[in-house]
Amino acid sequence: MHKPWIVGLTGGIGSGKTAVASCFAELGVHTVDADDAARWVVEPGEPALVAIAQHFGPSVIQPDGQLDRAALRAIIFQQPEQRQWLEQLLHPIIRQRIVDNLATATSPYAILVSPLLIETQQTQLCQRVLVIDVPEALQISRTMQRDGVPEAQVRAILQAQFSRLQRLEQADDVLVNDQDLTHIRQQVQQLHQQYLALSSGETV
C-alpha cells in the first residue's frame, strides 16, 4: 500500500482547522478529515452503528436509521465510562478508514485534519504536526457564533480537549489564525513550499 508523506493538522474547537485545510486543498494537496471518517463509520449498514445500537439501545437511532448524534452526545457527556466505551469501539475503525483514504493520495504530501490528532496518537501516522493556534477568547466567540451554543458549553468542550500549551508542545509547525483568510493563505503558501521540500527529501 502506498504510504504518503503526511502532515497532521490539529487545533482546538473554533481554531479554523477547516479553513486552513481548504487552503491546502486549493493548492492540490490531498486532505482527509478525521471528522468525516468518524461520520463514515457510523452510517447505516456500518458494523460500528450496529454495535452502538446494541449497546445504547434504540434511543440513539433516528427513525430513518441514522445515528442520533445529539442523543448519543447527551449520554456520553454525562457518563464518562460510556464515552470511553464508544472511543474504544470507534477510534481503531476511524484510524483504519483514515489510513485507507490517505493511501489514495497522489499529491506529494497529504494533510490529515483531526481535532484529536494528539489525544488519539494519530501523530504516529504523520511526519509533521501543524497546530492551528488562536487565543482562547477568539475560540469561544467563533464557536458560539458558528454553532449557536452558549459560552458554558464551549468552555466544557475546551476543558475536555488538550490545552493550547499541550498542543503547542507537540507542534513541529504553528499557524496563528487570528486574522483574515488572506493571512491564512500567506502562511499556508509558506508551509506548502516547506512541505514540498521536506516530502521530496530536501532539508529546509
Secondary structure, 3 states (H helix, E strand, C coil): CCCCEEEEEECCCCCCHHHHHHHHHHCCCEEEEHHHHHHHCCCCCCHHHHHHHHHHCHHHECCCCCECHHHHHHHHHHCHHHHHHHHHHHHHHHHHHHHHHHCCCCCCEEEEECCCCCCCCHHHHCCEEEEEECCHHHHHHHHHHHHCCCHHHHHHHHHHCCCHHHHHHCCCEEEECCCCHHHHHHHHHHHHHHHHHHHCCCCC
